[in-house]
Amino acid sequence: MLTFTNLADFSAHVGQPLGTTEYMTITQEMVNLFAEATGDHQWIHTDPERAAKLSPYKMPIAHGFLTLSLAPKLMAELYRIESVKMGINYGSNKVRFTNAVPVGSRLRMSVQLQSVEAQSKGFRVITECIFNVKGDPKPACVAELITLLFE
Protein backbone atom coordinates (compact mmCIF):
# COMPACT_ATOMS: atom_id res chain seq x y z
CA MET A 1 0.00 0.00 0.00
CA LEU A 2 1.18 3.49 -0.84
CA THR A 3 1.00 6.01 1.98
CA PHE A 4 1.07 9.75 1.37
CA THR A 5 1.45 12.33 4.14
CA ASN A 6 -0.88 14.87 2.53
CA LEU A 7 -2.54 15.86 -0.72
CA ALA A 8 0.54 17.81 -1.83
CA ASP A 9 2.57 14.58 -1.69
CA PHE A 10 -0.26 12.71 -3.40
CA SER A 11 -0.39 15.36 -6.17
CA ALA A 12 3.26 14.70 -6.97
CA HIS A 13 2.16 11.18 -8.01
CA VAL A 14 -0.05 12.42 -10.90
CA GLY A 15 0.51 10.41 -14.08
CA GLN A 16 1.79 7.40 -12.15
CA PRO A 17 0.18 4.11 -11.15
CA LEU A 18 -1.21 3.75 -7.65
CA GLY A 19 -1.00 -0.02 -7.93
CA THR A 20 -2.90 -3.20 -8.63
CA THR A 21 -5.00 -5.02 -6.04
CA GLU A 22 -4.90 -8.69 -5.19
CA TYR A 23 -7.48 -10.84 -6.94
CA MET A 24 -10.85 -11.32 -5.28
CA THR A 25 -13.39 -14.00 -6.14
CA ILE A 26 -16.79 -12.89 -7.42
CA THR A 27 -19.36 -15.17 -5.81
CA GLN A 28 -22.99 -15.89 -6.60
CA GLU A 29 -23.83 -14.64 -3.11
CA MET A 30 -22.27 -11.24 -3.94
CA VAL A 31 -24.27 -11.09 -7.16
CA ASN A 32 -27.50 -12.06 -5.40
CA LEU A 33 -26.98 -9.48 -2.65
CA PHE A 34 -26.32 -6.80 -5.27
CA ALA A 35 -29.51 -7.84 -7.09
CA GLU A 36 -31.44 -7.51 -3.82
CA ALA A 37 -29.97 -4.08 -3.12
CA THR A 38 -30.65 -2.72 -6.61
CA GLY A 39 -33.74 -4.65 -7.70
CA ASP A 40 -31.90 -5.89 -10.80
CA HIS A 41 -32.83 -9.58 -10.80
CA GLN A 42 -32.15 -10.26 -14.50
CA TRP A 43 -31.69 -14.01 -14.90
CA ILE A 44 -28.25 -13.70 -16.49
CA HIS A 45 -27.05 -12.63 -13.04
CA THR A 46 -29.27 -14.51 -10.61
CA ASP A 47 -30.38 -17.80 -12.21
CA PRO A 48 -27.38 -20.14 -12.64
CA GLU A 49 -29.45 -22.92 -14.25
CA ARG A 50 -31.04 -20.67 -16.84
CA ALA A 51 -27.72 -18.91 -17.50
CA ALA A 52 -26.06 -22.30 -18.08
CA LYS A 53 -28.65 -23.07 -20.77
CA LEU A 54 -29.32 -19.71 -22.41
CA SER A 55 -26.44 -17.35 -21.74
CA PRO A 56 -23.57 -17.07 -24.21
CA TYR A 57 -21.30 -17.24 -21.14
CA LYS A 58 -22.88 -20.56 -19.99
CA MET A 59 -22.88 -19.27 -16.40
CA PRO A 60 -24.16 -16.23 -14.50
CA ILE A 61 -22.20 -13.01 -14.73
CA ALA A 62 -21.82 -10.13 -12.27
CA HIS A 63 -23.72 -6.93 -12.88
CA GLY A 64 -21.51 -4.32 -14.50
CA PHE A 65 -22.39 -1.91 -11.73
CA LEU A 66 -21.43 -4.50 -9.12
CA THR A 67 -17.97 -4.56 -10.65
CA LEU A 68 -17.81 -0.76 -10.63
CA SER A 69 -19.13 -0.58 -7.06
CA LEU A 70 -16.07 -2.48 -5.87
CA ALA A 71 -13.83 0.48 -6.77
CA PRO A 72 -13.89 2.23 -3.35
CA LYS A 73 -13.15 -1.02 -1.49
CA LEU A 74 -10.33 -1.92 -3.86
CA MET A 75 -8.94 1.63 -3.94
CA ALA A 76 -8.64 1.50 -0.14
CA GLU A 77 -6.32 -1.48 -0.55
CA LEU A 78 -3.92 0.51 -2.73
CA TYR A 79 -3.28 3.84 -1.03
CA ARG A 80 -4.09 6.16 1.82
CA ILE A 81 -3.45 9.81 2.50
CA GLU A 82 -2.79 10.48 6.17
CA SER A 83 -4.14 14.05 6.17
CA VAL A 84 -7.45 13.21 4.47
CA LYS A 85 -10.38 13.22 6.86
CA MET A 86 -13.12 12.42 4.35
CA GLY A 87 -13.62 11.38 0.76
CA ILE A 88 -16.80 11.21 -1.30
CA ASN A 89 -17.57 9.74 -4.69
CA TYR A 90 -18.30 12.59 -7.09
CA GLY A 91 -19.00 10.65 -10.27
CA SER A 92 -17.26 9.55 -13.40
CA ASN A 93 -16.16 11.04 -16.66
CA LYS A 94 -16.61 7.73 -18.44
CA VAL A 95 -17.34 4.12 -17.65
CA ARG A 96 -17.22 1.20 -20.07
CA PHE A 97 -18.16 -2.41 -19.31
CA THR A 98 -15.99 -4.07 -21.94
CA ASN A 99 -16.12 -7.71 -20.86
CA ALA A 100 -18.18 -10.03 -18.67
CA VAL A 101 -17.23 -11.00 -15.11
CA PRO A 102 -18.38 -14.62 -14.69
CA VAL A 103 -19.44 -15.76 -11.25
CA GLY A 104 -16.53 -17.65 -9.72
CA SER A 105 -13.94 -15.62 -11.60
CA ARG A 106 -11.16 -13.68 -9.90
CA LEU A 107 -11.17 -9.92 -10.36
CA ARG A 108 -8.61 -7.23 -9.60
CA MET A 109 -8.27 -3.50 -10.25
CA SER A 110 -5.35 -1.37 -11.41
CA VAL A 111 -5.39 2.37 -10.75
CA GLN A 112 -3.50 5.30 -12.24
CA LEU A 113 -3.70 8.80 -10.79
CA GLN A 114 -4.77 11.16 -13.58
CA SER A 115 -5.15 14.49 -11.78
CA VAL A 116 -5.49 16.26 -8.44
CA GLU A 117 -7.06 19.70 -8.52
CA ALA A 118 -7.77 22.08 -5.63
CA GLN A 119 -11.42 23.15 -5.36
CA SER A 120 -13.02 25.84 -3.23
CA LYS A 121 -13.50 23.04 -0.68
CA GLY A 122 -11.26 20.02 -0.88
CA PHE A 123 -9.55 18.46 -3.85
CA ARG A 124 -10.98 16.78 -6.94
CA VAL A 125 -9.09 13.59 -7.80
CA ILE A 126 -9.47 11.72 -11.07
CA THR A 127 -8.27 8.13 -11.36
CA GLU A 128 -8.38 5.62 -14.16
CA CYS A 129 -9.51 2.25 -12.84
CA ILE A 130 -9.14 -0.89 -14.92
CA PHE A 131 -10.83 -4.09 -13.74
CA ASN A 132 -9.41 -7.37 -15.06
CA VAL A 133 -10.60 -10.96 -14.78
CA LYS A 134 -7.74 -13.36 -14.13
CA GLY A 135 -6.70 -15.12 -17.34
CA ASP A 136 -8.58 -12.77 -19.68
CA PRO A 137 -6.52 -10.10 -21.46
CA LYS A 138 -9.56 -7.90 -22.21
CA PRO A 139 -10.55 -5.61 -19.30
CA ALA A 140 -13.97 -6.14 -17.74
CA CYS A 141 -14.43 -2.46 -16.93
CA VAL A 142 -12.53 0.75 -17.59
CA ALA A 143 -13.65 3.76 -15.58
CA GLU A 144 -12.43 7.29 -15.06
CA LEU A 145 -13.65 8.05 -11.55
CA ILE A 146 -13.87 11.36 -9.69
CA THR A 147 -13.44 11.59 -5.92
CA LEU A 148 -13.55 14.64 -3.67
CA LEU A 149 -11.03 14.52 -0.80
CA PHE A 150 -10.99 16.78 2.24
CA GLU A 151 -8.11 17.45 4.65
Sequence and secondary structure as in RCSB ss.txt:
>XXXX:A:sequence
MLTFTNLADFSAHVGQPLGTTEYMTITQEMVNLFAEATGDHQWIHTDPERAAKLSPYKMPIAHGFLTLSLAPKLM
AELYRIESVKMGINYGSNKVRFTNAVPVGSRLRMSVQLQSVEAQSKGFRVITECIFNVKGDPKPACVAELITLLF
E
>XXXX:A:secstr
 EEESSHHHHHTTTTSEEEE   EE  HHHHHHHHHHH    HHHH HHHHHHH TTSS B  HHHHHHTHHHHH
HHHEEETT  EEEEEEEEEEEE S  BTT EEEEEEEEEEEEE SSSEEEEEEEEEEETT SS SEEEEEEEEEE
 
